[in-house]
Amino acid sequence: MATVLLVVDMQHIFLDMTITALPNILKLCSHFQASSLPLIFVQHGHSKEALTPPYKNQLVRKWGPNGSIATGSKDWELIPEISKIAQDYCVVAKDTYDAFINTELSDQLTKGLIERVVVCGVMTDCCCDTTARSAFNRGYETWLVSDACGTSNKEQHEAGLRGFGFAFGEVLKTEEVMKRLE
């Protein structure tokens, strides 16, 4: 089954949330690269126009312009370990939790004849969960990698995994994903 690794929002603003997930994300990236499987990276950001009133983007309305990630800022940049890998792959720009909305992600998956999406990154309970649910709803077998996701606290992390695992797809650990893809 054609499988892609989707690495979500591994950006400077979320650095504190990536600490435990990063080693496993790097393992997954290496495994996908060694197996000649595709990787796609997702990067969240808002244009100057979107951060200027009147706010049209729902996330900017919710979090305010100072709580939103400005495209091109240091907070927006991918962390160095991920940036080195991402430079050789597709990076999808998004401005909402769901990486499928108003992006090229669906086209990229169709073009690659993808049937399964493996999701990792941050935040477990926002962008990872929402994008994984959206992949499932679009007909993709979808795995959310529990030890390769991070968020603001343990309770939010577990809630995101629990909700996804209940109704949408499988929640797996990094080693399980790599073993299943052998």
N, C-alpha and C positions, 0 to 999 in steps of 0.2 A: 504494500500500500504506500503510495507516494506521500511522504511525510515532510513537514517543514517545522523548524524551530522558530518560534516567534518570541523575540526578546523585547520586552515592553519597558520603556521609560527608564532605562538605566542612566539617569541624568544626575548632575551635580546637586540639584535641589533635593534629591532623594537619597543622597549619599549615606546618611545614617541608617536608612532602611535597607541598604544593600549589603551590609556587612556579613550577615550569616548566609545570605543567598548567593553572593558573588562567587565563592569557590565552586559551587555546584553549577551555576550558570556557565562559568568558564569550562567546566568538565563537559557540559552538554554541548557547548560550542565546539570544543575539540572533537568530541565524538561525532557530531554531525559533519564537521569538516573532513575528518578521517574516513567517514563513510560516504563521502560525496553527496550528502543530503543538503538541501537548501536551508539557508538561514535568512530571516527577515528581521530587521530591527525597527522599532517604533520609537518615535521621539515626539513628545508633547510640547506644544508652544502656541503662543498667541501673538499675532502681528500688532504693530503699533496702532493700526486702525481699530483692531478688536479691543484694545486696552484704552480706547478713547470713547467718552460718552457720545451718543447714547450706546450702551453696551448691548450688542445683539447676541453674543455668545452666552449661553446659559451658565457655563462654568464661571465666566468672568462676572456675571451678575451675582452668582452664589458666593464666590470667594473674593470679589473685588479686584481691581486692577493690581493692587499691591500684593495680593495673595495668588496671583496668576503668574505663569511662567512666560516671560517675554522672549520671543524667538530671537536668537542671536546673543542673548545674555549668557553670563558664566553659568547661572543656574540651569539654563537650557541645554548646555553642552553635555554630550555623553561622557561618562566617566572614562578616564584614560584606558583602562583595561578593555573596555567594551569598544571604545572608539577605534582602537587599533584593529580590531576584528571587523567592525562594521564598515570600514572604508572599502572593503572588497565585496560588499553586499548591498542589497536594496535597503534604504532607510525610508520608512513611511512617516511622513509628517502628519500629526493629528492635532485637533484642538478640542477634543472631548474625550470622555472615558473610553468610548467604543472606537477601536482602531479601524473599523469598517466604514464608519460614517464620514462621508465627504473625503475619502482618501482613495488611493490606488490599490489598497490591500486586496480587495476582492479580485481585481484584474490580475494582480500578481499571482494569486493562488490559482486562478483559472488558467492562466498562461503556463504555469508549472504543473498543471494536471494534478494538483494536490487533493488528497482525500482525507488526510489527518493533519491536525494542527496541535503542536505541543507548545504550551504557553508557560513562560517564566518571566520574572522581572518584578517590577513594583507598580503600583501598590496592589497587593493580593486582592483586597476587597473592593477596589475601585476599577482601575484600568485593566488589570489582569483578568479578574472575574467577569467584568462586563464584556471584554473582547472575547474571552473564551465562550461565554454564553452566546454571543452573537455568532461565533463560528459554528457552534452546535446548531443554532437556529437556521443557519445557512446550509446545513446538511453535512458538515465536516465532523468526522470522529474527532473528539477533542479531549486532550489530556491537560490537566493543570498540575504543575510540578511543585509539590508542597514545600520541599526544602530548597527550591530555587526561586522562591517568591518571598517578598518581604513587604511589611507595611509598618504603620506607626506603633502597633502594640500587638501582643500575643492574642488578645481577645478578638481584635478585628481580623487578624490573620486566620485564626481558626474559624470564625464566622464565615468569612469568604470561602474558605475551602469546604466547609460543611454545606453551605447553600449550593455551591456548584456541584459537589459530589452527589447530593441528594437527587437532583433532577436533570443534570445536564451532561456530565461526562465523568471520566475517571480522574481521581486525585491520586497521583503516583509520586514516589520519591525518585530522585535522580538515577540511582542505581537500577531501579525497576524499569525506567524508561530505556536506559542503555541496553539492558538485558533483552527487553522486548524487541528492540530494533536490530538485534544481532542477526 
